[in-house]
């Protein structure tokens, strides 16, 4: 099993809906932060990588055909090189809308009191956002810089820039698969996450 699709977009850009879409299209199982949170071995492997261990992509993605969201999105350059036949999807939304969603959901889970070795702190807080995710201007600049780097470094024929609401057609055309006879998924809204956090 080898990765066929690599997600390069940050969390809160429709990645969980796209994860379900890729599963429906037969390009799953799709790796996502949800899988890391639910599996002790996944958590151990990704935490080790975030702390500086050399990557073992085969072990990290064992059983998966695609990946989206953090933690894998942070390593899109390495993954694009390791899996040269894989297609890359940059999930994207307006930076201000993205930051509102991010600050109301993911950011609530890795404040300064969070577990230091957690992926939220070790990878997202410290490495992605240089320790300053609470600074909206800084966070949005990081978000935009990542997207610009993806657009610049990934060849156009290998890249799809995909926004929430784009639906099946551009995705299926890019992946060269038929359009399913069912609605595009809509998952993991801000309200969904806030409810889940309150129950945890």
For each residue, the residues with C-beta under 8 A, 3 or more apart:
1: 61 62 63 64 65
2: 65 83 85 86
3: 6 57 61 64 65 66 67 79 83 86
4: 27 65 66 83 85 86 87
5: 22 27 30 65 66 67 68 86 87 88 89 175
6: 3 66 67 72 76 79 80 83 86 87 88 89
7: 15 18 66 67 68 69 72 73 76 88 89 90 91
8: 73 76 80 88 89 90 91 146 150 154
9: 13 14 15 68 69 73 89 90 91 92 147 162
10: 13 70 73 91 98 102 128 143 146
11: 15 33 69 70 73 102 106 124
12: 15 93 98 101 102 105 106
13: 9 10 91 92 93 98 164
14: 9 17 18 91 93 162 163 164
15: 7 9 11 12 18 19 32 68 69 73 91 188
16: 19 20 32 34 68 69 187 188
17: 14 20 21 164 184 185 186 187 188
18: 7 14 15 21 22 30 68 89 91 162 171
19: 15 16 22 23 28 30 32 34 68 69 187
20: 16 17 23 24 185 187
21: 17 18 24 25 168 171 184 185
22: 5 18 19 25 27 28 30 66 68
23: 19 20 26 27 28 29 30
24: 20 21 180 182 185
25: 21 22 28 171 172 175 177 180
26: 23 177
27: 4 5 22 23 30 65 66 175 177
28: 19 22 23 25 64 65 66
29: 23 35 63 64 65 66
30: 5 18 19 22 23 27 64 65 66 67 68
31: 35 61 64 66 67 68 72
32: 15 16 19 35 36 67 68 69
33: 11 36 37 69 70 71 119
34: 16 19 37 38 69
35: 29 31 32 38 39 42 64
36: 32 33 39 42 43 46 71 119
37: 33 34 43
38: 34 35 42
39: 35 36 42 43
40: 43 44
41: 44 45
42: 35 36 38 39 45 46 60
43: 36 37 39 40 46 47 119
44: 40 41 47 48
45: 41 42 48 49 56 59 60
46: 36 42 43 49 50 60 71 119 123
47: 43 44 50 51 117 118 119 122
48: 44 45 51 53
49: 45 46 52 53 55 60 71
50: 46 47 71 119 122 123 127
51: 47 48 117 122
52: 49
53: 48 49
54:
55: 49 60 75 78
56: 45 59 60
57: 3 60 61 78 79 82 83
58: 61 62
59: 45 56 62
60: 42 45 46 49 55 56 57 72
61: 1 3 31 57 58 64 67 72
62: 1 58 59
63: 1 29
64: 1 3 28 29 30 31 35 61 67
65: 1 2 3 4 5 27 28 29 30
66: 3 4 5 6 7 22 27 28 29 30 31
67: 3 5 6 7 30 31 32 61 64 72 73 79
68: 5 7 9 15 16 18 19 22 30 31 32 72 73 89 91
69: 7 9 11 15 16 19 32 33 34 72 73
70: 10 11 33 73 74 119 123 124 128
71: 33 36 46 49 50 74 75 119 123 124
72: 6 7 31 60 61 67 68 69 75 76 79
73: 7 8 9 10 11 15 67 68 69 70 76
74: 70 71 123 124 127 128
75: 55 71 72 78 79
76: 6 7 8 72 73 79 80 88 150
77: 80 81 153
78: 55 57 75 81 82
79: 3 6 57 67 72 75 76 82 83 86
80: 6 8 76 77 83 84 86 88 153 154 158
81: 77 78 84
82: 57 78 79
83: 2 3 4 6 57 79 80 86
84: 80 81
85: 2 4
86: 2 3 4 5 6 79 80 83
87: 4 5 6 158 159 160 174 175
88: 5 6 7 8 76 80 150 154 158 159 160
89: 5 6 7 8 9 18 68 159 160 162 171 174
90: 7 8 9 147 150 151 154 159 160 161 162
91: 7 8 9 10 13 14 15 18 68 162 163 164
92: 9 13 147 161 162 163
93: 12 13 14 97 98 163 164
94: 97 98
95: 98 99 140 143 144
96: 99 100 140
97: 93 94 100 101
98: 10 12 13 93 94 95 101 102 140 143
99: 95 96 102 103 136 139 140 143
100: 96 97 103 104
101: 12 97 98 104 105 190
102: 10 11 12 98 99 105 106 107 133 139
103: 99 100 107 108 134 136
104: 100 101 107 108 190 194
105: 12 101 102 108 109 190 193 194 197
106: 11 12 102 109 110 120 124 193
107: 102 103 104 110 111 133 134
108: 103 104 105 111 197
109: 105 106 114 120 197
110: 106 107 114 118 120 121 124 125 133
111: 107 108 114
112:
113:
114: 109 110 111 118 120 121 125
115: 118 121
116: 121 122
117: 47 51 121 122
118: 47 110 114 115 121 122
119: 33 36 43 46 47 50 70 71 122 123 124
120: 106 109 110 114 123 124 125
121: 110 114 115 116 117 118 124 125 126
122: 47 50 51 116 117 118 119 125 126 127
123: 46 50 70 71 74 119 120 126 127 128
124: 11 70 71 74 106 110 119 120 121 127 128 129 133
125: 110 114 120 121 122 128 129 131 133
126: 121 122 123 129 130 131
127: 50 74 122 123 124 130
128: 10 70 74 123 124 125 133 142
129: 124 125 126 132 133 138 139 142
130: 126 127 138 142
131: 125 126
132: 129 135 138 139
133: 102 107 110 124 125 128 129 138 139
134: 103 107 139
135: 132 138 139
136: 99 103 139 140
137: 140 141
138: 129 130 132 133 135 141 142
139: 99 102 129 132 133 134 135 136 142 143
140: 95 96 98 99 136 137 143 144
141: 137 138 144 145
142: 128 129 130 138 139 145 146
143: 10 95 98 99 139 140 146 147
144: 95 140 141 147 148
145: 141 142 148 149
146: 8 10 142 143 149 150
147: 9 90 92 143 144 150 151 161
148: 144 145 151 152
149: 145 146 152 153
150: 8 76 88 90 146 147 153 154 159
151: 90 147 148 154 159 161
152: 148 149
153: 77 80 149 150
154: 8 80 88 90 150 151 158 159
155: 158 159
156: 159
157:
158: 80 87 88 154 155
159: 87 88 89 90 150 151 154 155 156
160: 87 88 89 90 170 171 174
161: 90 92 147 151
162: 9 14 18 89 90 91 92 166 170 171
163: 14 91 92 93 166
164: 13 14 17 91 93
165:
166: 162 163 169 170 171
167: 170 171 184
168: 21 171 172 179 180 184
169: 166 172 173 179
170: 160 162 166 167 173 174
171: 18 21 25 89 160 162 166 167 168 174 175
172: 25 168 169 175 176 177 178 179 180
173: 169 170 176
174: 87 89 160 170 171
175: 5 25 27 87 171 172
176: 172 173
177: 25 26 27 172
178: 172
179: 168 169 172
180: 24 25 168 172
181:
182: 24
183: 186
184: 17 21 167 168
185: 17 20 21 24
186: 17 183 189
187: 16 17 19 20 192
188: 15 16 17 192 193
189: 186 192 193
190: 101 104 105 193 194
191: 194 195
192: 187 188 189 195 196
193: 105 106 188 189 190 196 197
194: 104 105 190 191 197 198
195: 191 192 198 199
196: 192 193 199 200
197: 105 108 109 193 194 200
198: 194 195
199: 195 196
200: 196 197
